[in-house]
Amino acid sequence: MTRSFALAVILLGVACDNGSFRDCAIACTATTGCPDDFTCSAEGRCRIAGAAGSCEGVILDAADDAGPCTEVCEPQEFATGQDNVKSIALDATHVYWTNEGADTVVRQLKVGGTPEIIAMLQDGASDVVVDATDIYWSTFTAGTVMRRSKTLDPIESIASSQLSVNGIAIDDTHIYWATQVGNTVMRRVKTLASAVQTVSSAQAGASRVALDATHVYWTCLDADTVVRRPKSLTTIDEPLATLQDGARGITVDATHVYWTTEDGDTVQRRTLTPGTAMPIATGQDGARTVIVDGENVFWTNRDGDSVMRGTKQGDTPVPLATVQDGADGLALDATHLYWSARNVDKVMRLSRCACGF
């Protein structure tokens, strides 16, 4: 790091694990630069390298320019009084979630404020994802995939009559989703220029979907499998793992695919090249949503009411939050880990800097 920032760390001490500074916390110029693993943004703030979005809307106080964390390592209530919060998504400024009980899609500024309803009457609102311009969600009961612009233009229907849509995922060109009762994985181009297309059928209890540059991945809750297929659809489905009791959550990075087994109470991974499943964690309790970041693996235990952190190498997992009644949805940005506590109708979050991850 530069000499001036090195001196600041010596004087102030290391207050958090992510380069010792909060994202957007430090003023910078092209001349002064930033600490290692940070880059100077267009707004003149040091950003964690690779972080998306801008620093606009980030709360900064007098201590922030000096760098140390000012938060404490304990769960914070981000939104209360919701109704069976299921899925969570993030962009640079907002947190988005579905209320399965109230049939709504909601967002709130990360800096706080009043929740804003994006859509009502979304029967069994299930999964939610966002891109730069739009919000996408599924409805389990109504069996639909829907979209609305972030500027709140009229709601668009992507697909209907889909027999219990659960997980959805998006890339630059397509929306993908799984139908848990229809036992399919489907997709449609974002332009809506062509009809809904079947990616795979006869996938018993198709549950969650993940994407990388070349493949679509999914879990089958009833078949206990993890499967993938090239986005080109030029070859048939490829089973990646079988006998995965209640395969549920799924995510992928450059080298591995990760998933949870809700009934088997495990978190698993497998290389994208030929290999076998390896447990990252066992003895969980209703392992549900899983995400990865660097060497960390995070997941929720819905029955165990906990949010956990492990490593990709399978080190002993650490509880980040307990007594989180019905912990389910999970999302991560440069500063916080967010999750849903479904049974108490809350969106919660935890400071990365204060907790050292």
Secondary structure, 3 states (H helix, E strand, C coil): CCHHHHHHHHHHCCCCCCCCCCCCCCECCCCCCCCCCEEECCCCEEEECCCCCCCCCCCCCCCCCCCCCCCCCCCEEEECCCCCEEEEEECCCEEEEEECCCCEEEEEECCCCCCEEEECCCCCEEEEEECCCEEEEEECCCCEEEEEECCCCCCEEEECCCCCEEEEEECCCEEEEEECCCCEEEEEECCCCCCCEEEECCCCCEEEEEECCCEEEEEECCCCEEEEEECCCCCCCEEEECCCCCEEEEEECCCEEEEEECCCCEEEEEECCCCCCEEEECCCCCEEEEEEECCEEEEEECCCCEEEEEECCCCCCEEEECCCCCEEEEEECCCEEEEEEHHHCEEEEEEHHHHCC
